[in-house]
C-alpha cells in the first residue's frame, strides 16, 4: 500500500476536526458530527483511492454520508483499493460540552483486512507493549492488574485503569478499587483512551470495559502500529444482533477477537486529529488572522512509524472549510 496515503489520511482527519471544532461547547453534538462527516467525505473523494467504508456512520438507509458499503475516492482508474474505517468525531458529546479528548479518526488497510464490526457493543481490554502475553480478556480484572503491575515494574497501587463511566461497569469499578489500583473514569471517547495505554507518560496503563465495536477496530488499528495488545468480544443484545453478526461473516459472535481478527496483516494506516485537548492530542486552535492549527498523529503498522504532525491552515485557501455554518 502506498506510504504516501498516510499523509492523505491525515488530511481527512484534519478536515473533520476543523469543521467540528466550530461546534465546541454549543451543545449540538449532531451538528458537530454532521460537519465532521461532510468534511471527511469531501476530502476522501479527492484522494487517489477506491475505498470501501466498512466502519462508518451506519447503514445506507440510516446515514446520508460515509455509510457502511459506500465507495469513496476520486474515481480514477487503477487506483489503490482499500477498506476504510472512520469515526468522524469520537466523542461528539465531548465537543458539544467543550470537554477534553474528542478526536477525528480514520484507518485504512487492503481490502478484507479490517473486521466489518457491526454497530453493537464490544467488551474490550487494551494495554501497551509490555503487557503483550501477560493480560487476557478472560482473566479476572484483579489478575490482569497484578500481571500488568509486574510487567511495568509498578506496585498495584500505581497502576491506572481507564474505565468508561457507565452503570454497567460498577462491578468492575468496585473490584479495582478494592484491589487498590488507581481508576480514571471517562465519559466518552474510548478510542483515545485505548491508544493512551500505549503512550509513555499518558497516565493510563490499562483500559477495560464495554463500548462500541466499531471503535474497537479503530483502536486496534492504532495499537497494532504501537505494538500494544487489544482484545475484544462482541456483546450482542438480542437474537437480531446475533443474526447480524453471522450475516457479516462472524461464525462465532462470542469468540475472543485477537488483534489478527480485528486487523489482518501489517499494511494498516491510522490517523487521528485532536478536536478538543486531551492526553493523546491537542485540540484545534483558532489563532485568528484566517489561521487554524491542528495536531495529528499518523501511524503505519508495517514499519511501526509514528508521526506527530502540527499544521497551520489558512481557511480562506481551503474551499471545503468555507461552507461552515458559523
C-alpha positions in Angstrom: 0.0 0.0 0.0 1.3 3.4 -1.0 3.0 5.0 2.0 2.0 8.4 0.7 -1.6 7.5 1.6 -0.7 8.1 5.3 -0.3 11.9 4.8 -3.6 11.9 2.7 -5.3 10.2 5.6 -4.2 12.9 7.9 -5.8 15.5 5.6 -9.1 13.7 6.1 -9.0 13.8 9.9 -7.7 17.4 9.9 -10.7 18.4 7.8 -13.2 16.6 10.1 -11.6 18.1 13.2 -11.6 21.7 11.9 -15.2 21.5 10.8 -16.4 20.0 14.0 -14.4 22.4 16.2 -16.8 25.3 15.3 -19.4 23.5 17.4 -17.2 23.5 20.6 -19.4 23.9 23.6 -22.5 24.8 21.7 -24.5 21.8 22.9 -25.1 20.4 19.4 -23.5 17.0 19.2 -25.4 16.2 16.0 -24.2 19.4 14.4 -20.6 18.6 15.3 -20.9 15.1 13.9 -22.6 16.1 10.7 -20.0 18.8 10.0 -17.2 16.2 10.5 -18.9 13.6 8.3 -19.3 16.1 5.5 -15.7 17.2 5.7 -14.4 13.6 5.8 -16.4 12.6 2.8 -15.4 15.6 0.8 -11.7 15.0 1.5 -11.9 11.3 0.8 -13.3 12.0 -2.6 -10.2 14.0 -3.5 -7.9 11.0 -2.8 -6.5 8.7 -5.5 -8.1 5.6 -3.9 -11.1 3.3 -4.3 -12.1 2.9 -0.7 -15.0 1.0 0.7 -16.3 2.1 4.0 -16.5 -0.9 6.3 -16.9 1.1 9.5 -18.8 4.3 9.2 -21.9 6.3 10.2 -24.3 3.4 9.9 -26.1 1.5 7.1 -27.1 3.2 3.9 -30.7 3.9 5.0 -29.5 5.3 8.3 -26.8 7.8 7.3 -26.6 10.2 4.4 -22.8 10.1 4.2 -20.0 7.6 4.9 -22.4 4.7 5.3 -21.2 1.2 5.5 -20.6 -0.1 2.0 -20.1 3.4 0.4 -17.3 3.7 -2.1 -15.1 6.8 -1.8 -12.2 8.2 -3.8 -11.7 10.4 -6.8 -12.9 7.8 -9.3 -9.7 7.4 -11.3 -8.9 4.0 -12.8 -6.1 1.7 -11.5 -6.0 3.3 -8.0 -5.3 1.5 -4.7 -8.3 -0.4 -3.4 -8.7 -0.2 0.4 -11.1 -0.8 3.2 -11.9 2.4 5.2 -12.9 2.7 8.9 -13.9 6.1 10.2 -15.2 7.8 13.3 -15.6 11.5 12.2 -15.8 12.5 15.9 -15.1 10.0 18.6 -16.7 12.0 21.4 -19.4 14.1 19.9 -20.8 14.9 23.4 -17.3 16.0 24.4 -17.3 18.6 21.6 -20.8 19.7 22.4 -19.9 20.3 26.0 -16.4 21.6 25.5 -14.8 18.7 27.2 -11.4 17.0 26.6 -10.4 14.0 24.5 -12.5 14.3 21.3 -10.7 13.2 18.2 -11.4 12.6 14.5 -10.2 9.2 13.4 -9.7 7.2 10.2 -7.9 4.0 9.3 -7.4 2.1 6.1 -6.0 -1.3 5.0 -6.0 -3.5 1.9 -9.5 -4.9 1.2 -10.6 -7.6 3.6 -8.1 -6.7 6.3 -10.4 -4.8 8.7 -13.1 -6.6 10.6 -16.5 -5.4 9.4 -17.6 -4.8 13.0 -21.4 -4.5 13.5 -22.7 -1.4 15.3 -23.1 -3.0 18.7 -21.3 -3.3 22.0 -17.9 -4.9 22.4 -16.1 -5.9 25.7 -12.5 -4.6 25.4 -9.1 -4.7 27.0 -6.2 -2.7 25.9 -2.6 -2.1 27.2 0.8 -1.2 25.9 3.7 -3.3 24.5 4.9 -4.5 27.9 1.5 -6.2 28.5 1.7 -8.5 25.5 1.3 -12.1 26.6 0.5 -11.1 30.2 -3.1 -10.0 30.2 -6.2 -11.6 28.7 -9.8 -10.5 28.4 -11.0 -13.8 30.1 -8.8 -13.4 33.2 -10.3 -11.7 36.3 -9.5 -8.0 36.4 -7.6 -8.5 39.6 -5.2 -10.9 37.9 -4.8 -8.7 34.9 -3.8 -5.8 37.1 -1.3 -7.8 39.1 0.3 -9.2 36.0 0.5 -5.8 34.4 2.0 -4.3 37.5 4.8 -6.8 37.4 5.4 -6.2 33.7 5.5 -2.5 34.2 7.7 -2.7 37.3 5.0 -1.0 39.4 3.1 -1.6 42.6 -0.6 -2.4 42.1 -1.4 0.9 43.8 0.5 2.7 41.0 -1.4 1.1 38.1 -4.0 3.3 36.5 -7.1 1.7 34.8 -9.3 3.7 32.5 -13.0 2.8 32.6 -16.0 4.3 30.8 -18.2 5.9 33.4 -21.4 3.8 33.0 -23.6 1.9 35.4 -22.8 -1.4 33.6 -19.2 -1.0 34.8 -19.9 -0.5 38.5 -18.9 -4.1 39.5 -15.5 -3.8 37.8 -15.0 -0.3 39.3 -15.7 -1.7 42.7 -13.3 -4.6 42.2 -10.5 -2.3 41.0 -11.0 0.0 44.0 -11.0 -3.0 46.4 -7.7 -4.2 44.9 -6.2 -0.8 45.4 -5.3 0.3 41.9 -6.0 3.8 40.6 -9.0 4.5 38.4 -9.5 7.1 35.7 -13.2 7.3 34.7 -14.0 8.9 31.4 -17.3 10.0 29.9 -16.8 9.3 26.1 -14.0 8.7 23.6 -12.7 5.2 24.2 -10.5 5.1 21.1 -8.2 7.8 22.6 -8.3 6.1 26.0 -7.3 2.7 24.4 -4.4 4.3 22.5 -3.2 6.2 25.5 -2.3 2.9 27.2 0.5 2.6 24.6 1.8 6.1 25.1 4.5 6.6 27.7 3.6 9.1 30.3 0.0 9.2 29.2 -1.1 8.4 32.8 -3.1 5.3 31.6 -1.9 1.7 31.9 -4.9 -0.4 31.1 -8.3 0.2 29.6 -11.2 -2.2 30.2 -15.0 -2.3 29.7 -17.8 -2.3 27.2 -18.0 0.2 24.4 -18.7 0.4 20.7 -17.5 -2.4 18.5 -16.6 -0.1 15.5 -14.4 2.0 17.9 -12.7 -1.2 19.0 -11.5 -1.9 15.4 -10.2 1.6 15.0 -8.4 1.4 18.3 -6.9 -1.9 17.3 -5.5 -0.4 14.1 -3.5 2.2 16.1 -2.5 -0.2 18.8 -1.1 -2.7 16.2 1.2 0.1 15.0 2.3 0.9 18.5 3.0 -2.8 19.4 0.4 -3.0 22.2 -2.3 -5.5 23.0 -6.0 -5.3 22.3 -8.7 -8.0 22.6 -12.4 -7.7 22.2 -15.6 -9.8 22.4 -18.9 -8.7 20.8 -21.8 -8.3 23.2 -25.0 -8.9 21.1 -28.0 -7.6 22.9 -30.6 -9.9 21.3 -31.2 -12.6 18.7 -31.4 -9.9 15.9 -27.9 -8.7 16.7 -26.6 -12.4 16.8 -28.0 -12.8 13.3 -26.4 -9.6 12.2 -23.0 -10.8 13.3 -23.5 -14.1 11.4 -24.6 -12.1 8.3 -21.4 -10.1 8.5 -19.3 -13.3 8.4 -18.7 -13.9 12.1 -19.4 -17.6 12.6 -19.0 -17.3 16.4 -20.1 -13.9 17.6 -18.9 -14.6 21.1 -15.3 -15.6 20.3 -12.4 -13.6 21.7 -11.3 -11.3 18.9 -7.5 -11.1 18.8 -5.6 -8.4 17.0 -5.3 -10.6 14.0 -9.1 -11.0 13.8 -9.6 -7.2 14.0 -6.8 -6.0 11.8 -5.2 -8.5 9.4 -1.7 -8.1 8.1 0.7 -5.2 8.6 -0.4 -2.8 5.9 -2.7 -0.7 8.0 -2.6 3.1 8.4 -4.2 5.0 11.2 -4.6 8.8 11.6 -6.2 11.0 14.2 -6.6 14.7 14.8 -7.5 16.3 18.1 -10.8 18.2 18.2 -10.5 19.1 21.9 -7.4 19.0 24.1 -6.6 15.6 25.5 -3.9 13.2 26.7 -3.3 12.0 23.2 -3.5 15.2 21.1 -4.1 18.9 21.5 -7.3 20.2 20.0 -7.9 22.6 17.2 -6.6 26.1 17.8 -8.4 29.1 16.2 -5.5 31.5 16.3 -7.1 34.3 14.2 -6.0 36.1 11.0 -7.6 33.3 8.9 -5.4 30.7 10.6 -6.2 27.4 12.4 -3.7 25.0 13.9 -4.2 21.2 14.2 -2.4 18.5 16.0 -2.4 15.0 14.5 -0.8 11.6 14.7 -0.4 9.1 11.8 0.8 5.5 12.3 2.0 2.8 9.9 1.9 -0.7 11.3 4.2 -2.2 8.7 7.1 -0.1 9.8 6.0 0.9 13.3 6.4 4.6 12.3 4.5 7.1 14.4 4.5 10.7 13.1 3.1 13.7 15.1 2.0 16.4 12.8 1.4 20.1 13.7 -0.1 22.0 10.9 -1.3 25.6 10.3 -4.2 26.0 7.8 -5.4 29.2 6.0 -9.1 28.7 6.0 -9.8 31.0 3.0 -7.5 28.9 0.8 -9.4 25.7 1.6 -12.9 25.9 0.0 -14.1 22.9 1.8 -13.8 24.8 5.1 -15.7 27.9 3.9 -19.0 26.1 3.9 -19.1 26.0 7.7 -22.3 27.5 9.3 -20.8 29.7 11.9 
